[in-house]
Amino acid sequence: MQAMSDTLFSPGIERIFEDFEFLDEWEDRYRYVIDLGRDLPPFPESARTPQNKVQGCVSQVWLETTRSDGPDPVMRFAGDSDAHIVRGLVAIMLALFSGRRASEIAKIDAEAVLKRLGLDEHLTPQRANGLRSMVARIRRDAAAAV
């Protein structure tokens, strides 16, 4: 895995880092995560398929993957959840991974991002496992694309 300092983050995830640093209380951070989920584009009903459902999440989570052409395609992800906080976590993962080349995705240290945000200490074990399932699914889709 690439070290945090070696990884270039997208403007979206950098903004989330900055906003988290500004918020002192975890209750405010949870509200912010929920707001991130509310800001996600609507997820089409037609994409709520068994193939797009992320296994290993307690809440229902859907993740749709599209990619550009070529040997190292740009991967785009869209997602949704039936739980407000999880929908916000989906938004964080999309900010981290979407719009990157497939080869870059394997190099991103998602665990380090969760630590930097403090989420590793403030998520229930079930939500943390669900988040790992999302990351594994994103990495699997990226690996299949190269």
C-alpha positions in Angstrom: 0.0 0.0 0.0 1.1 3.5 -0.7 1.7 5.8 2.3 -0.7 8.6 2.9 1.9 11.3 2.1 2.6 9.6 -1.3 -1.0 9.5 -2.3 -2.5 12.4 -4.2 -6.1 12.9 -3.1 -8.9 14.3 -5.2 -10.2 17.8 -4.4 -13.4 16.2 -3.1 -11.7 14.1 -0.4 -9.3 16.9 0.4 -12.4 19.1 1.1 -13.8 16.4 3.4 -10.5 16.3 5.3 -10.5 20.1 5.8 -14.1 20.1 6.9 -13.5 17.3 9.4 -10.6 19.3 10.9 -12.9 22.3 11.3 -15.5 20.2 13.2 -14.5 19.5 16.8 -17.4 17.4 18.1 -18.2 14.0 16.8 -21.9 14.7 16.8 -21.2 17.5 14.3 -19.0 15.2 12.2 -21.8 12.6 12.0 -24.2 15.3 10.9 -21.7 16.3 8.2 -21.3 12.7 7.0 -25.1 12.5 6.8 -25.2 15.8 4.8 -22.6 14.3 2.4 -25.0 11.5 1.8 -27.8 13.9 1.2 -25.7 15.6 -1.5 -25.2 12.5 -3.5 -26.9 12.5 -6.9 -30.1 10.5 -7.0 -29.4 6.8 -7.6 -31.7 5.3 -10.2 -34.2 2.7 -9.2 -33.0 0.6 -12.2 -29.5 0.4 -10.7 -30.8 -1.2 -7.5 -30.0 -4.7 -8.8 -28.6 -7.7 -7.1 -25.4 -7.2 -9.1 -24.9 -3.7 -7.7 -25.7 -4.6 -4.1 -22.6 -4.7 -1.9 -22.4 -7.9 0.1 -21.2 -7.7 3.6 -23.1 -4.6 4.6 -25.7 -4.6 7.3 -27.6 -1.8 5.6 -28.5 -2.1 2.0 -25.8 -0.5 -0.2 -25.7 -0.3 -4.0 -22.7 0.5 -6.0 -22.7 1.0 -9.8 -19.4 1.0 -11.7 -18.8 2.5 -15.1 -15.4 2.9 -16.8 -13.9 4.6 -19.8 -12.3 2.6 -22.6 -8.6 1.7 -22.8 -6.1 -0.5 -20.9 -6.2 1.6 -17.8 -9.7 3.1 -17.7 -11.0 5.9 -15.6 -13.4 4.3 -13.1 -16.6 6.1 -12.0 -18.8 5.0 -9.1 -22.3 5.9 -8.1 -23.9 4.6 -4.9 -26.6 4.7 -2.4 -27.8 3.2 0.9 -31.0 2.9 2.8 -29.3 4.2 6.0 -28.4 7.9 6.3 -25.0 7.6 7.9 -24.0 4.8 5.5 -25.1 6.9 2.6 -22.6 9.5 3.8 -19.9 6.9 4.1 -20.7 5.9 0.4 -20.2 9.6 -0.5 -16.8 9.6 1.2 -15.7 6.4 -0.7 -17.0 7.9 -4.0 -14.9 11.1 -3.3 -11.9 9.0 -2.6 -12.1 6.5 -5.6 -14.4 7.8 -8.3 -12.7 9.5 -11.3 -9.4 7.7 -10.9 -7.7 5.3 -13.2 -8.1 1.6 -12.4 -4.4 1.3 -11.7 -4.5 4.1 -9.1 -7.3 2.5 -7.1 -5.2 -0.4 -5.8 -2.6 2.1 -4.5 -5.1 4.1 -2.3 -4.8 3.3 1.4 -8.5 3.6 2.4 -7.7 2.5 6.0 -5.3 5.5 6.3 -8.1 7.8 5.1 -10.5 6.4 7.7 -7.8 6.9 10.4 -7.2 10.5 9.2 -10.9 11.2 9.4 -11.1 9.4 12.8 -13.8 7.1 11.4 -11.9 4.0 12.4 -12.5 4.8 16.0 -16.1 6.0 15.7 -17.8 3.5 13.5 -19.6 0.4 14.8 -17.9 -2.9 13.9 -20.7 -3.6 11.5 -20.4 -0.3 9.7 -16.6 -0.7 9.5 -17.0 -4.1 8.0 -19.5 -2.7 5.5 -17.1 0.0 4.6 -14.4 -2.6 4.0 -16.8 -4.5 1.8 -17.4 -1.3 -0.3 -13.6 -0.8 -0.7 -13.1 -4.4 -1.6 -15.9 -4.2 -4.3 -14.4 -1.0 -5.7 -10.9 -2.6 -5.9 -12.3 -5.8 -7.4 -14.1 -3.8 -10.2 -10.9 -1.8 -10.8 -8.7 -4.9 -11.0 -11.2 -6.5 -13.5 -10.9 -3.4 -15.7 -7.1 -3.6 -16.2 
